[in-house]
Amino acid sequence: MAIIGVLAGAVVLHSIGADRDRNLATEAERLAALIELARGEALSRNESWGLFVKRTRYGFKVYDELDGTWEAASKHTFRTREAPQDVEFSLEVHGLPAVSTDTLSGQPEGPNADDDGDNNADLPEVLILASGEQTPFVIGVSAAGSVSWRVQSDGISRTRASPAVQPEDRT
C-alpha cells in the first residue's frame, strides 16, 4: 500500500511540473505570435511600434509622430499583459540585458528592476519599424523548476519561441 502511495505522489508531482512547462511554452508562443502581429500592424499601417518587457509584464506602444510620444496600442489584442504566477520575463537587446531609464525619475528600469506599475514609464526597448525590421532581441520566459523558453528574432526573420538550452543539456 505504501508503494502505491509513493507512486501516486510521484505521478501527481510529475503532472504538476508538466502543466507548468506547458503553460510556460504557451506564454512564450503567445508572446512570439503577438510580436509578429504587431510587426504586421506596423507594416500595414506604416507606423513605428515598440515592445516593452518588464520582469512581470510586457506590452506594446505605438509612436505618435505628431506628439513625439509613445502611446499604448489601442487594440485590445496588444494590451499590457501580466505574467502568470511565478513566470518572469527577461530581455536581452544586442546580447546585453536591457535596462531603460524612467524618464521621470532617472532611475533604471528594466526586466530586472522592480515593477512600479507606472505604465507611462514603459518605454519600448524593442522597436518594430514600418519597414518590418525590428531590434534584434532575446526574451527569456522562465519559472522556477521549469524548462525556460526563449522568444527571439535577429531583427529580420520571424520571431520564434523555443525551449532554452539548459546547462545540463549542453554536452
N, C-alpha and C positions, 0 to 999 in steps of 0.2 A: 504494500500500500504506500509506503514511504517513497519507493522508486517512482510510482505513478505520480505522486505529488510533485516530486522534483522535476520530472519530465514535463508535466503540465506547466509548472512555473517557467521552465526554460522556453517552452513554446510561446507563452504569453509575452515574455521579455523580448524574444526574437520578433514577434509580431509588432510590438510597440516600436522597436527600432526600425523595422521595415516600413511602418507607416510614417515615421519621422523622415526617413530617407526619401520616401515617395513624395511627401509634402515639400521637402526641400527641392527636389527635382522639379516639381510643379511650379514652385515660386521662381526658380531660375528660368524655366522655359517661358513663363508668363512675362517676365522682365524682358527677355530677348525678343519676344513677339511684340511687346509694346514699343520697344526701341525701333523695331522695323516699321511698325505702324506710324510712329512719329516721323521717321525718315520719309515715308511715303507722303505724309501730310506736308512736310516741309518742301518736298519736291513739287507736289501738285499745286500748292498754294503760294509757291515762291517766297517762303518765309524762312527765317532762321529760328530754329528751335534749340532747346537746351535740356539737359538732364542733370538734376542734382541728386546726389546719393549721400545719405547720412547713415549712421550706424543702424537706425531702426526704421528708416523710411526713405522713399525716393519719390520723385515727381518730375513733371515736365513743365517747361516755361516756353513762351513764345516771345521773341524780341519785337517790341513796338518801335519801329524806326522813327516815328514822329516824336515820341516822348523820350526815346533813348533808354527805355527801361525794359526789364524782363517781367512779363505778366504770366500768371498761372494760365495754363492751357484751358480753354473754355469747355471743351468736350469732356463729358463725364468719364470717358474711357481713359483719359490722361490725368485724372485726379491724383493727388498725392496719396500714395499707398503706404500704409503702416505694415511693418514686418509682422508675420505671425509670431506668437510667443516663442522665445528662445532662438529666433532666427536673427542673424546680423548680416549687414552688408559692409563690404569694404571696397574701396575704389583705388585703382592704380591708373594713372594717366602718363603715357610715355615711360612706363616702367617705374614710376615713383608714386608713393602714396599721395593721394590728392588731399590738399589742405587749402581750403578757400578762406578768405577773411570776411568776417561780418563787417560790412562797411559802416555800420552804425557805431560799433564799439571798438573796431580794430582788433578784436580777439580772433585767434584762429578758430575756424570751424570747418569740420570735415567729417568723414565717416568715423574717425576715432575720437572726435570731440563730443562733449555731452550735448544731447539734443535739448534745445530750449523751446521748441515748438513755434518759434518765430518764423513764419513762412516768408516774410518779407526779406529775410536774410538768406534765403535759399537760392543763392546764385548758382547757375549751372556750371558744372565742371567739365561736362561733355557737350560740345557744340555739334549740332546737326544742321548742316548748311542746306540751302535751297538747291545746291548742285548735287545733293545726295551724299556728299562726303561728310565724314564726322571725325571727331577727335578719336584717335586710337585709344582703347581702354581695356581694362580687365576689371570686372566686378566680381568679388568673391561673395558667395551666398553660403553661409555656414551656420551650424548649430552644434552645440556640444554633443559628442557621441554619435555624430552622423557623418556621412561622406559629404565633403564640401563640393560645391559646384562652382563653375566659372562661367560668366557671361562675358563674351569678348568680341572685339572687332578690331581689325587692323586699320579701320577708317574708310576702307573702300568696299571690302567684302561684306556679306551679310553678317549680322550679329548672330552668334551661336551660343548655345548653352551646352555644357558638357561637364561630366564629373571631373573634379580636380584630381591630379595625380597625388595620391597620399604618399608620405615619406616611406612607408613600408612597402609601397608598390614599386618603388624605383629599385632596379637591380643592375 
